[in-house]
Amino acid sequence: MNRQDHQWRKSSYSAGNGNCVEIADALSTSAVRDTQHRELGALLFDSGEWRAFLSVAKHRSL
């Protein structure tokens, strides 16, 4: 996944103070990066890992 070729987005729930993460999706991978430190790269998750994380986050089990 070339992280420069993908559309990065952040949640509309994010505050304006820059303490956010951004997400970019590819066919089978999701990338997550720190909005304030984009130069540090991103964490990559396969689709199963990302779905599992979102499910846990949605149910506030973190």
PDB file of N, CA, C and O in Angstrom:
ATOM      1  N   MET A   1       0.848  -1.181   0.000  1.00  0.00           N
ATOM      2  CA  MET A   1       0.000   0.000   0.000  1.00  0.00           C
ATOM      3  C   MET A   1       0.885   1.233   0.000  1.00  0.00           C
ATOM      4  O   MET A   1       1.642   1.458   0.944  1.00  0.00           O
ATOM      5  N   ASN A   2       0.795   2.017  -1.038  1.00  0.00           N
ATOM      6  CA  ASN A   2       1.511   3.286  -1.083  1.00  0.00           C
ATOM      7  C   ASN A   2       0.637   4.330  -0.402  1.00  0.00           C
ATOM      8  O   ASN A   2      -0.373   4.757  -0.961  1.00  0.00           O
ATOM      9  N   ARG A   3       1.020   4.742   0.802  1.00  0.00           N
ATOM     10  CA  ARG A   3       0.176   5.609   1.617  1.00  0.00           C
ATOM     11  C   ARG A   3      -0.048   6.979   1.001  1.00  0.00           C
ATOM     12  O   ARG A   3      -0.979   7.676   1.405  1.00  0.00           O
ATOM     13  N   GLN A   4       0.763   7.389   0.046  1.00  0.00           N
ATOM     14  CA  GLN A   4       0.567   8.691  -0.583  1.00  0.00           C
ATOM     15  C   GLN A   4      -0.527   8.656  -1.637  1.00  0.00           C
ATOM     16  O   GLN A   4      -1.064   9.701  -2.005  1.00  0.00           O
ATOM     17  N   ASP A   5      -0.865   7.464  -2.130  1.00  0.00           N
ATOM     18  CA  ASP A   5      -1.842   7.338  -3.200  1.00  0.00           C
ATOM     19  C   ASP A   5      -3.276   7.213  -2.711  1.00  0.00           C
ATOM     20  O   ASP A   5      -4.194   7.147  -3.527  1.00  0.00           O
ATOM     21  N   HIS A   6      -3.490   7.179  -1.419  1.00  0.00           N
ATOM     22  CA  HIS A   6      -4.828   6.932  -0.898  1.00  0.00           C
ATOM     23  C   HIS A   6      -5.417   8.167  -0.243  1.00  0.00           C
ATOM     24  O   HIS A   6      -4.696   9.055   0.212  1.00  0.00           O
ATOM     25  N   GLN A   7      -6.727   8.204  -0.205  1.00  0.00           N
ATOM     26  CA  GLN A   7      -7.462   9.303   0.410  1.00  0.00           C
ATOM     27  C   GLN A   7      -7.465   9.113   1.925  1.00  0.00           C
ATOM     28  O   GLN A   7      -8.036   8.148   2.432  1.00  0.00           O
ATOM     29  N   TRP A   8      -6.835  10.023   2.634  1.00  0.00           N
ATOM     30  CA  TRP A   8      -6.821   9.975   4.091  1.00  0.00           C
ATOM     31  C   TRP A   8      -8.024  10.731   4.614  1.00  0.00           C
ATOM     32  O   TRP A   8      -8.430  11.738   4.033  1.00  0.00           O
ATOM     33  N   ARG A   9      -8.602  10.248   5.716  1.00  0.00           N
ATOM     34  CA  ARG A   9      -9.752  10.921   6.315  1.00  0.00           C
ATOM     35  C   ARG A   9      -9.652  10.822   7.837  1.00  0.00           C
ATOM     36  O   ARG A   9      -8.973   9.949   8.377  1.00  0.00           O
ATOM     37  N   LYS A  10     -10.339  11.731   8.505  1.00  0.00           N
ATOM     38  CA  LYS A  10     -10.436  11.636   9.961  1.00  0.00           C
ATOM     39  C   LYS A  10     -11.898  11.794  10.349  1.00  0.00           C
ATOM     40  O   LYS A  10     -12.705  12.328   9.588  1.00  0.00           O
ATOM     41  N   SER A  11     -12.217  11.332  11.515  1.00  0.00           N
ATOM     42  CA  SER A  11     -13.593  11.329  11.978  1.00  0.00           C
ATOM     43  C   SER A  11     -14.138  12.740  12.124  1.00  0.00           C
ATOM     44  O   SER A  11     -13.419  13.664  12.503  1.00  0.00           O
ATOM     45  N   SER A  12     -15.416  12.890  11.817  1.00  0.00           N
ATOM     46  CA  SER A  12     -16.077  14.179  12.043  1.00  0.00           C
ATOM     47  C   SER A  12     -16.217  14.454  13.543  1.00  0.00           C
ATOM     48  O   SER A  12     -16.521  15.580  13.934  1.00  0.00           O
ATOM     49  N   TYR A  13     -16.000  13.447  14.381  1.00  0.00           N
ATOM     50  CA  TYR A  13     -16.037  13.616  15.828  1.00  0.00           C
ATOM     51  C   TYR A  13     -14.719  14.157  16.379  1.00  0.00           C
ATOM     52  O   TYR A  13     -14.640  14.493  17.561  1.00  0.00           O
ATOM     53  N   SER A  14     -13.702  14.244  15.556  1.00  0.00           N
ATOM     54  CA  SER A  14     -12.394  14.719  16.008  1.00  0.00           C
ATOM     55  C   SER A  14     -12.469  16.182  16.406  1.00  0.00           C
ATOM     56  O   SER A  14     -13.141  16.983  15.757  1.00  0.00           O
ATOM     57  N   ALA A  15     -11.779  16.512  17.465  1.00  0.00           N
ATOM     58  CA  ALA A  15     -11.708  17.903  17.908  1.00  0.00           C
ATOM     59  C   ALA A  15     -10.741  18.665  17.007  1.00  0.00           C
ATOM     60  O   ALA A  15      -9.963  18.055  16.274  1.00  0.00           O
ATOM     61  N   GLY A  16     -10.785  19.969  17.057  1.00  0.00           N
ATOM     62  CA  GLY A  16      -9.938  20.800  16.227  1.00  0.00           C
ATOM     63  C   GLY A  16      -8.541  21.007  16.769  1.00  0.00           C
ATOM     64  O   GLY A  16      -7.785  21.801  16.209  1.00  0.00           O
ATOM     65  N   ASN A  17      -8.168  20.320  17.844  1.00  0.00           N
ATOM     66  CA  ASN A  17      -6.871  20.546  18.474  1.00  0.00           C
ATOM     67  C   ASN A  17      -5.740  19.720  17.874  1.00  0.00           C
ATOM     68  O   ASN A  17      -4.606  19.796  18.346  1.00  0.00           O
ATOM     69  N   GLY A  18      -6.029  18.936  16.844  1.00  0.00           N
ATOM     70  CA  GLY A  18      -4.985  18.168  16.172  1.00  0.00           C
ATOM     71  C   GLY A  18      -4.655  16.832  16.803  1.00  0.00           C
ATOM     72  O   GLY A  18      -3.784  16.119  16.305  1.00  0.00           O
ATOM     73  N   ASN A  19      -5.325  16.473  17.884  1.00  0.00           N
ATOM     74  CA  ASN A  19      -5.088  15.173  18.527  1.00  0.00           C
ATOM     75  C   ASN A  19      -5.971  14.112  17.881  1.00  0.00           C
ATOM     76  O   ASN A  19      -6.913  13.609  18.494  1.00  0.00           O
ATOM     77  N   CYS A  20      -5.657  13.789  16.656  1.00  0.00           N
ATOM     78  CA  CYS A  20      -6.501  12.895  15.869  1.00  0.00           C
ATOM     79  C   CYS A  20      -5.643  11.851  15.170  1.00  0.00           C
ATOM     80  O   CYS A  20      -4.421  11.974  15.089  1.00  0.00           O
ATOM     81  N   VAL A  21      -6.305  10.838  14.677  1.00  0.00           N
ATOM     82  CA  VAL A  21      -5.675   9.897  13.771  1.00  0.00           C
ATOM     83  C   VAL A  21      -6.412   9.972  12.448  1.00  0.00           C
ATOM     84  O   VAL A  21      -7.576  10.369  12.397  1.00  0.00           O
ATOM     85  N   GLU A  22      -5.733   9.592  11.386  1.00  0.00           N
ATOM     86  CA  GLU A  22      -6.323   9.548  10.056  1.00  0.00           C
ATOM     87  C   GLU A  22      -6.309   8.108   9.571  1.00  0.00           C
ATOM     88  O   GLU A  22      -5.445   7.320   9.955  1.00  0.00           O
ATOM     89  N   ILE A  23      -7.262   7.777   8.732  1.00  0.00           N
ATOM     90  CA  ILE A  23      -7.417   6.429   8.205  1.00  0.00           C
ATOM     91  C   ILE A  23      -7.412   6.491   6.685  1.00  0.00           C
ATOM     92  O   ILE A  23      -7.986   7.405   6.092  1.00  0.00           O
ATOM     93  N   ALA A  24      -6.767   5.522   6.061  1.00  0.00           N
ATOM     94  CA  ALA A  24      -6.829   5.343   4.604  1.00  0.00           C
ATOM     95  C   ALA A  24      -7.093   3.864   4.347  1.00  0.00           C
ATOM     96  O   ALA A  24      -6.487   2.998   4.978  1.00  0.00           O
ATOM     97  N   ASP A  25      -7.995   3.586   3.421  1.00  0.00           N
ATOM     98  CA  ASP A  25      -8.352   2.200   3.107  1.00  0.00           C
ATOM     99  C   ASP A  25      -7.867   1.812   1.728  1.00  0.00           C
ATOM    100  O   ASP A  25      -7.923   2.606   0.788  1.00  0.00           O
ATOM    101  N   ALA A  26      -7.391   0.586   1.614  1.00  0.00           N
ATOM    102  CA  ALA A  26      -7.077  -0.045   0.332  1.00  0.00           C
ATOM    103  C   ALA A  26      -7.952  -1.291   0.250  1.00  0.00           C
ATOM    104  O   ALA A  26      -8.826  -1.486   1.095  1.00  0.00           O
ATOM    105  N   LEU A  27      -7.732  -2.127  -0.743  1.00  0.00           N
ATOM    106  CA  LEU A  27      -8.580  -3.305  -0.915  1.00  0.00           C
ATOM    107  C   LEU A  27      -8.588  -4.221   0.297  1.00  0.00           C
ATOM    108  O   LEU A  27      -9.657  -4.631   0.748  1.00  0.00           O
ATOM    109  N   SER A  28      -7.432  -4.547   0.828  1.00  0.00           N
ATOM    110  CA  SER A  28      -7.381  -5.495   1.946  1.00  0.00           C
ATOM    111  C   SER A  28      -6.610  -4.963   3.144  1.00  0.00           C
ATOM    112  O   SER A  28      -6.284  -5.722   4.057  1.00  0.00           O
ATOM    113  N   THR A  29      -6.315  -3.665   3.152  1.00  0.00           N
ATOM    114  CA  THR A  29      -5.494  -3.072   4.206  1.00  0.00           C
ATOM    115  C   THR A  29      -6.060  -1.717   4.616  1.00  0.00           C
ATOM    116  O   THR A  29      -6.561  -0.968   3.778  1.00  0.00           O
ATOM    117  N   SER A  30      -5.979  -1.409   5.898  1.00  0.00           N
ATOM    118  CA  SER A  30      -6.287  -0.073   6.400  1.00  0.00           C
ATOM    119  C   SER A  30      -5.028   0.473   7.054  1.00  0.00           C
ATOM    120  O   SER A  30      -4.320  -0.247   7.757  1.00  0.00           O
ATOM    121  N   ALA A  31      -4.757   1.741   6.819  1.00  0.00           N
ATOM    122  CA  ALA A  31      -3.597   2.405   7.412  1.00  0.00           C
ATOM    123  C   ALA A  31      -4.089   3.463   8.393  1.00  0.00           C
ATOM    124  O   ALA A  31      -5.076   4.149   8.132  1.00  0.00           O
ATOM    125  N   VAL A  32      -3.399   3.590   9.517  1.00  0.00           N
ATOM    126  CA  VAL A  32      -3.747   4.558  10.552  1.00  0.00           C
ATOM    127  C   VAL A  32      -2.496   5.363  10.868  1.00  0.00           C
ATOM    128  O   VAL A  32      -1.423   4.796  11.077  1.00  0.00           O
ATOM    129  N   ARG A  33      -2.632   6.691  10.902  1.00  0.00           N
ATOM    130  CA  ARG A  33      -1.478   7.540  11.228  1.00  0.00           C
ATOM    131  C   ARG A  33      -1.900   8.681  12.140  1.00  0.00           C
ATOM    132  O   ARG A  33      -3.076   9.037  12.211  1.00  0.00           O
ATOM    133  N   ASP A  34      -0.933   9.242  12.828  1.00  0.00           N
ATOM    134  CA  ASP A  34      -1.117  10.380  13.721  1.00  0.00           C
ATOM    135  C   ASP A  34      -1.158  11.648  12.878  1.00  0.00           C
ATOM    136  O   ASP A  34      -0.252  11.898  12.083  1.00  0.00           O
ATOM    137  N   THR A  35      -2.197  12.442  13.048  1.00  0.00           N
ATOM    138  CA  THR A  35      -2.359  13.663  12.266  1.00  0.00           C
ATOM    139  C   THR A  35      -1.205  14.639  12.488  1.00  0.00           C
ATOM    140  O   THR A  35      -0.783  15.317  11.551  1.00  0.00           O
ATOM    141  N   GLN A  36      -0.694  14.719  13.707  1.00  0.00           N
ATOM    142  CA  GLN A  36       0.382  15.663  14.011  1.00  0.00           C
ATOM    143  C   GLN A  36       1.751  15.171  13.571  1.00  0.00           C
ATOM    144  O   GLN A  36       2.679  15.971  13.451  1.00  0.00           O
ATOM    145  N   HIS A  37       1.901  13.878  13.328  1.00  0.00           N
ATOM    146  CA  HIS A  37       3.211  13.318  12.989  1.00  0.00           C
ATOM    147  C   HIS A  37       3.114  12.388  11.789  1.00  0.00           C
ATOM    148  O   HIS A  37       3.515  11.226  11.861  1.00  0.00           O
ATOM    149  N   ARG A  38       2.589  12.892  10.706  1.00  0.00           N
ATOM    150  CA  ARG A  38       2.407  12.084   9.494  1.00  0.00           C
ATOM    151  C   ARG A  38       3.723  11.530   8.961  1.00  0.00           C
ATOM    152  O   ARG A  38       3.752  10.468   8.338  1.00  0.00           O
ATOM    153  N   GLU A  39       4.803  12.250   9.207  1.00  0.00           N
ATOM    154  CA  GLU A  39       6.112  11.836   8.697  1.00  0.00           C
ATOM    155  C   GLU A  39       6.613  10.542   9.344  1.00  0.00           C
ATOM    156  O   GLU A  39       7.540   9.916   8.830  1.00  0.00           O
ATOM    157  N   LEU A  40       6.017  10.140  10.454  1.00  0.00           N
ATOM    158  CA  LEU A  40       6.437   8.916  11.139  1.00  0.00           C
ATOM    159  C   LEU A  40       5.854   7.657  10.507  1.00  0.00           C
ATOM    160  O   LEU A  40       6.189   6.545  10.917  1.00  0.00           O
ATOM    161  N   GLY A  41       4.996   7.821   9.527  1.00  0.00           N
ATOM    162  CA  GLY A  41       4.430   6.662   8.848  1.00  0.00           C
ATOM    163  C   GLY A  41       3.094   6.255   9.436  1.00  0.00           C
ATOM    164  O   GLY A  41       2.450   7.020  10.154  1.00  0.00           O
ATOM    165  N   ALA A  42       2.694   5.040   9.118  1.00  0.00           N
ATOM    166  CA  ALA A  42       1.372   4.557   9.515  1.00  0.00           C
ATOM    167  C   ALA A  42       1.451   3.112   9.981  1.00  0.00           C
ATOM    168  O   ALA A  42       2.372   2.373   9.632  1.00  0.00           O
ATOM    169  N   LEU A  43       0.473   2.733  10.767  1.00  0.00           N
ATOM    170  CA  LEU A  43       0.294   1.337  11.151  1.00  0.00           C
ATOM    171  C   LEU A  43      -0.649   0.705  10.137  1.00  0.00           C
ATOM    172  O   LEU A  43      -1.660   1.306   9.774  1.00  0.00           O
ATOM    173  N   LEU A  44      -0.329  -0.501   9.675  1.00  0.00           N
ATOM    174  CA  LEU A  44      -1.154  -1.192   8.689  1.00  0.00           C
ATOM    175  C   LEU A  44      -1.878  -2.359   9.341  1.00  0.00           C
ATOM    176  O   LEU A  44      -1.300  -3.094  10.142  1.00  0.00           O
ATOM    177  N   PHE A  45      -3.144  -2.520   8.991  1.00  0.00           N
ATOM    178  CA  PHE A  45      -3.979  -3.599   9.509  1.00  0.00           C
ATOM    179  C   PHE A  45      -4.653  -4.299   8.343  1.00  0.00           C
ATOM    180  O   PHE A  45      -5.148  -3.649   7.422  1.00  0.00           O
ATOM    181  N   ASP A  46      -4.671  -5.642   8.382  1.00  0.00           N
ATOM    182  CA  ASP A  46      -5.426  -6.325   7.333  1.00  0.00           C
ATOM    183  C   ASP A  46      -6.915  -6.158   7.641  1.00  0.00           C
ATOM    184  O   ASP A  46      -7.282  -5.724   8.734  1.00  0.00           O
ATOM    185  N   SER A  47      -7.761  -6.499   6.687  1.00  0.00           N
ATOM    186  CA  SER A  47      -9.188  -6.208   6.824  1.00  0.00           C
ATOM    187  C   SER A  47      -9.811  -6.898   8.040  1.00  0.00           C
ATOM    188  O   SER A  47     -10.676  -6.316   8.695  1.00  0.00           O
ATOM    189  N   GLY A  48      -9.395  -8.109   8.349  1.00  0.00           N
ATOM    190  CA  GLY A  48      -9.931  -8.805   9.520  1.00  0.00           C
ATOM    191  C   GLY A  48      -9.553  -8.133  10.826  1.00  0.00           C
ATOM    192  O   GLY A  48     -10.385  -7.995  11.723  1.00  0.00           O
ATOM    193  N   GLU A  49      -8.302  -7.715  10.934  1.00  0.00           N
ATOM    194  CA  GLU A  49      -7.841  -7.018  12.143  1.00  0.00           C
ATOM    195  C   GLU A  49      -8.597  -5.706  12.327  1.00  0.00           C
ATOM    196  O   GLU A  49      -9.005  -5.363  13.437  1.00  0.00           O
ATOM    197  N   TRP A  50      -8.777  -4.978  11.229  1.00  0.00           N
ATOM    198  CA  TRP A  50      -9.443  -3.677  11.299  1.00  0.00           C
ATOM    199  C   TRP A  50     -10.909  -3.842  11.694  1.00  0.00           C
ATOM    200  O   TRP A  50     -11.406  -3.085  12.527  1.00  0.00           O
ATOM    201  N   ARG A  51     -11.608  -4.815  11.111  1.00  0.00           N
ATOM    202  CA  ARG A  51     -13.010  -5.067  11.473  1.00  0.00           C
ATOM    203  C   ARG A  51     -13.127  -5.449  12.949  1.00  0.00           C
ATOM    204  O   ARG A  51     -14.048  -5.001  13.632  1.00  0.00           O
ATOM    205  N   ALA A  52     -12.208  -6.266  13.442  1.00  0.00           N
ATOM    206  CA  ALA A  52     -12.231  -6.664  14.852  1.00  0.00           C
ATOM    207  C   ALA A  52     -12.025  -5.453  15.756  1.00  0.00           C
ATOM    208  O   ALA A  52     -12.728  -5.303  16.755  1.00  0.00           O
ATOM    209  N   PHE A  53     -11.077  -4.593  15.422  1.00  0.00           N
ATOM    210  CA  PHE A  53     -10.837  -3.387  16.216  1.00  0.00           C
ATOM    211  C   PHE A  53     -12.075  -2.499  16.235  1.00  0.00           C
ATOM    212  O   PHE A  53     -12.484  -2.031  17.298  1.00  0.00           O
ATOM    213  N   LEU A  54     -12.676  -2.262  15.068  1.00  0.00           N
ATOM    214  CA  LEU A  54     -13.860  -1.403  15.000  1.00  0.00           C
ATOM    215  C   LEU A  54     -15.023  -1.981  15.794  1.00  0.00           C
ATOM    216  O   LEU A  54     -15.773  -1.238  16.427  1.00  0.00           O
ATOM    217  N   SER A  55     -15.178  -3.291  15.766  1.00  0.00           N
ATOM    218  CA  SER A  55     -16.248  -3.931  16.526  1.00  0.00           C
ATOM    219  C   SER A  55     -16.060  -3.706  18.024  1.00  0.00           C
ATOM    220  O   SER A  55     -17.009  -3.370  18.732  1.00  0.00           O
ATOM    221  N   VAL A  56     -14.839  -3.894  18.496  1.00  0.00           N
ATOM    222  CA  VAL A  56     -14.557  -3.675  19.920  1.00  0.00           C
ATOM    223  C   VAL A  56     -14.754  -2.205  20.275  1.00  0.00           C
ATOM    224  O   VAL A  56     -15.360  -1.893  21.300  1.00  0.00           O
ATOM    225  N   ALA A  57     -14.254  -1.306  19.445  1.00  0.00           N
ATOM    226  CA  ALA A  57     -14.391   0.128  19.716  1.00  0.00           C
ATOM    227  C   ALA A  57     -15.863   0.544  19.725  1.00  0.00           C
ATOM    228  O   ALA A  57     -16.277   1.351  20.558  1.00  0.00           O
ATOM    229  N   LYS A  58     -16.636   0.004  18.816  1.00  0.00           N
ATOM    230  CA  LYS A  58     -18.059   0.340  18.729  1.00  0.00           C
ATOM    231  C   LYS A  58     -18.799  -0.073  19.994  1.00  0.00           C
ATOM    232  O   LYS A  58     -19.711   0.621  20.443  1.00  0.00           O
ATOM    233  N   HIS A  59     -18.407  -1.192  20.559  1.00  0.00           N
ATOM    234  CA  HIS A  59     -19.078  -1.689  21.757  1.00  0.00           C
ATOM    235  C   HIS A  59     -18.397  -1.222  23.041  1.00  0.00           C
ATOM    236  O   HIS A  59     -18.730  -1.688  24.130  1.00  0.00           O
ATOM    237  N   ARG A  60     -17.459  -0.314  22.912  1.00  0.00           N
ATOM    238  CA  ARG A  60     -16.772   0.318  24.052  1.00  0.00           C
ATOM    239  C   ARG A  60     -16.144  -0.695  24.997  1.00  0.00           C
ATOM    240  O   ARG A  60     -16.193  -0.546  26.218  1.00  0.00           O
ATOM    241  N   SER A  61     -15.563  -1.710  24.415  1.00  0.00           N
ATOM    242  CA  SER A  61     -14.928  -2.754  25.222  1.00  0.00           C
ATOM    243  C   SER A  61     -13.428  -2.547  25.359  1.00  0.00           C
ATOM    244  O   SER A  61     -12.729  -3.432  25.853  1.00  0.00           O
ATOM    245  N   LEU A  62     -12.922  -1.404  24.935  1.00  0.00           N
ATOM    246  CA  LEU A  62     -11.480  -1.170  24.999  1.00  0.00           C
ATOM    247  C   LEU A  62     -11.041  -0.861  26.410  1.00  0.00           C
ATOM    248  O   LEU A  62      -9.855  -0.637  26.653  1.00  0.00           O
TER     249      LEU A  62
END
